[in-house]
Amino acid sequence: MFIIRQLAGMLSWLLLGKKPGPKLVQQNLRLRHCNGLVLIAEKRSRILTLDLLRGYLLFVILIDHMGFFPSVFEVFTGRGEMWASAAEGFFMISGLLVGYVYGPRMVKNALSATQKIWKRAFLLYTLTVLLTFLFVWWGNMSDVAHVKEGLWTQPNIGEFLWKTLTLQYYYGWADFLPYYAIFMAWAPLALYAITRGKAWVVLAISAACWLARGSSFEMSWQLLFMGAMVVGWYLPAIEARVRALSPPMQKRLRVGLYSLAGMLLLASVLTIRVAEFAVHEFASFTTLPGALQHLLIWLDDMRLFMTPLIVKWTLEPVRILTAATWFAALYVWMRQRESWLHTKTRGALKLFGERSLVVYVIHAVAIFALLLMVPGDHGFVLNSIMTVAVLAIVYVTVRVQARLARAAQQRKAATQASPRLRLTNEETA
């Protein structure tokens, strides 16, 4: 506790030039309100769209992560091979929620907010280590060869433990968790600066890390997480500013955003899915009309040109633009229809969004078990059936877990209320 308080004091001195205190926090709140950034540091209500969007992105990630292709679902997800994927969106929604949810808490009590964020980071770290232990043991005990690439088979247990505990090695289908753990560990430092009016410092440092990324995944993808954290902190103000615009202006902005997102989607599908298949895999390509052949070859050349600009691991510029545009368009579209979407999906997207960590862990175990039971290559029909089976297992398990959790909370609340009720009755008597 003492060390964290000292670090918080040092941070405030570095970022603000003065020690934080109640007067300074009140001053920051007044300044932000006067500048029109309304409701920015007050307790915020839950936005249904954020849960729906996170649930949708996780749903797509689960399908892509299974990799059971070809299947009926590849038309819906694009196999995660487009100019951007649901993975980028999920990193952004995670950062956005940190800024939106923990931002006001950081203003009110930086120490408490830091402890909660680090508690979450430690949970992610613990799950990463335990799942790696489980999947490595499971993979080595099974008779199925290469159930997933990267299985540790060396006899050096000491090296395995060291690399696993330091997140240098992880295995299984929950391989996003170590990156979330790292980003959440750094989140309090960034959020403290953001809520003290130093968002530009966070963005500048994040951009510098991205420029110096080399082949580092962490240095690349932190840009999405940190940038979205800034957006999450300012989200109430951004929405208030948009609502203050005239309806025609709002419509023009939506049309412009949807048009850009649609053009990027069309270009992505034509270059990656259509042109590559037609030119390199379609046996009757030479029988097509000459003009169509030239168009497809041009699109394939465009794919080759765009390939270094959409590299996923190092998050290249066009991939950032595409991911940010698709994410913003999805958010705006869902925000206008959140009640309708929640009703039509019968709460499934909201359930996935609220229980995202449980969903992610269960899907990792389910995929591993299914591949051990049904190894080898699968056809279109079996791939589709396996995907539906995993989704059904995950949904039912998470729904049961959610009900058990609610029941446990109700029992806890009833237990806590009982002594107060007895005390009230005794006082009344």
URSULGI-V16551 format. One record per run of one state. SS is the DSSP state (helix for helix, strand for strand, loop for the rest). FROM is the first residue (numbers start at 1). LEN is the number of residues. If there is no record, write none. Layout:
ss;from;len
SS;FROM;LEN
SS;FROM;LEN
//
This chain:
ss;from;len
loop;1;1
helix;2;15
loop;17;5
helix;22;13
loop;35;13
helix;48;19
loop;67;7
helix;74;7
loop;81;5
helix;86;23
loop;109;1
helix;110;32
loop;142;15
helix;157;9
loop;166;11
helix;177;19
loop;196;3
helix;199;13
loop;212;5
helix;217;27
loop;244;3
helix;247;34
loop;281;4
helix;285;3
loop;288;2
helix;290;18
loop;308;9
helix;317;20
loop;337;1
helix;338;7
loop;345;3
helix;348;7
loop;355;1
helix;356;18
loop;374;6
helix;380;49
loop;429;1
//
